[in-house]
Amino acid sequence: MFPAEFEDGAGQRQRVVGRDTPTHDHVRRIAAEAYEAHHPRLRRWLIATTRDEATAEDLAQEAFVRLIREVAEGRPPDDAGAWLHRVAANLAASRGRRISVADRRSCELPIPAPAASPEHAAIEAEEATALHKAVATLSETDRDALLLAAHGYRGPEIASRIGRSQGATRTLLCRARAKLRAQLTLSGSF
């Protein structure tokens, strides 16, 4: 709980607006005093804990931000140093848990496929062009049946789509595949 009045850094008495709401100057003064008194030791402790200066500084700054927030809300800790160390320890532990989970789960992340070489891309383009030309030589019914089969449709579904019996559709698919294979062999693509 804040006192109703306090002395600011210039030696003047300041009145707190309400018992639980500190003034901006009061918050700044408490934060500055806490920073000067506790930052070097807190930072050293965090460097020893995390073994990384940048991480230690980030965690120390976050602890001070949380201290400022608590003071601004009218809940200053009784012992700012102990409070800062506890908050910093909790932040370091949370960071460690997040890193541990990320490391454990990193093997589940999808690995992007390596980019195709220009030669491979050119060969695929040539094969696709040859396949399109060979499919274009088939009759419309043969082409429709093969495309439906290529998209995963089963024999009965293809038969109902093209208006033939299942037996006739099996024969049609077999002959259409043979024609396509012959066209591709003739063109030397496959």
N, C-alpha and C positions, 0 to 999 in steps of 0.2 A: 504494500500500500504506500502511495506517495504522500509526503507531507503536504499540507495546504500551501506552504511557502518554502522556498529554498533560495539559496544565494547562488547567482550565476557566476561565471568566470570573471566578470568585471566587478565583482563585489556588490552587486545590486540585488535587492530582494525581488524575487519573481513569484507571482501567485499562480498556482496550478489551477487550471480550469477543471473543476470537479476533483474529487479525491482520487479517482481511478484513471483520469485522463491527463497524461503529462503534456507539457508544451513541447513544441518542436526543439527549442533551445535546450530544454532539459534532456530530451532524448539524445541530441547531438553530444551534449556534454558527457553523459553516461557512456555512450558508445565510444567517444574519443578517449576517455579515461580507461575504459576496459581494453581498448585496442593497444594503447601505450603500455599498459601494465601486463597484458597477457599474450599479445600476439607473438612476440619472439619465442617464448617458451612453448606455446601451442604449436607454432610452425615447426620448431625443432622436433617436438614429440611426433607430429604427423609425418615428418620426413623419415624419422626412424620407423614409424609404423608402416608407411606405404612404400618406402624406399624410392620415392619419386618426388622431386621438388615441385614440379608443376601441379601434380595431384595434391600434394600437401598444401600448397597455397590455395588451390581451389576449395579444398575442404575447410581450411581456416576461414576463408572469406565467407563461405556458406554459413559457418557457425556464427560469425559476427552478424551476418544479415538476419539470422534467426534471433540473435540477441536483440538487435534493434527492433525487430518486429514485436518481441515480447515486451520490451520496455515501452514501445509506442502503444501497446494494448493495455498498459497499466499493470503488467505482471513482471516487474523486474526480479531477477533471481537474488536470493540473499547473498550468495557467494558467486560472483560472476566468473571467476577463474575456474572453479569446480564445474559450474554449469557449462561453460564453454568446452571444457575437456570432455564432459559426458556427451554433449551434443556432437563434438568432433569424433569421438569414439564410435558413436552410433552411425554417423555419416560414413566413416571408414568401413565399418562392418557391413553396412548396406551396399557400399560400393564393391566390397569384396564378394558379397553374395551375388550381385548382378554380374560381375565378371566371371564368377564360377559357373553360374547358370549359362551365360553366353558361351563360355568355352565348352561346356558339356553339350550344348545344343548346336554348336557350330557345324558339327558333322551332318546335321539334318538339313542344312541349307542347300538349296539346289546349286550345283556347280554349272556355270554357263558352258555350253559346248564351245569348243575352240572354233574360231572362224575358219571357214573353208578356204583353201588356197585358191588363187585365181584359176589355176589349171583345173581343179576339181569343179569349180563353179562353171567353167566353160564346157566341160564334158557333160555335166548335168543339164545344161541348157541345150546342148546338141541332142542329148538323148530325149529330152522332153519334146523338142521340135520333131524328131523322128517319130516318136510315139503319137503325137497329135496327127501327123500326116498319115501314119498307118491306120489310126482309128477312123480317120476321115474316109478311107477307102472302103470301109465296111458299110453294109446296108444299115438303114436307120434302126431296124429291129435288133440286129446284131449289136450295134453300137449302144442302144438303150439297155439291152440285157447286160452287156459287159460293164457298163458304167454303174448300173444298179448293184451288180456283184462286187465291183471295186469299192463301192461305198458301204458294203457290209450287209446288203439285203440278202435274205435266204431264198432258196429256190421257189418255195410256195409264194412268197411275196412278189418275186420277179414274175412268176407265171401269171399271177392275178393282174399285175400292172401291164404286161404286154398282151394279155388276152389269150394265153395258150395253156395247155395242160402242163402238169409238172414234168411228165416224161418228155414232152416236146421241148420244154424249156431247158431241161438238162442236155438234150441233144443239141439244141440251138447254141447253148453256152459252150459246149465242147467244140463244136464246129467254128464258132466265132473266135474262140481262143486259138484254134489251129490256124485260121486265116490271118489273125493278127501276128502270131509267131512267124508265119511264113513271110508276111510283109516286112517285118522287122529284120528277119534273116536276109531277105533279098536286098534290103537297103544297107545291110552291113552295120547296122547300129548296135545290134545286140548279139 
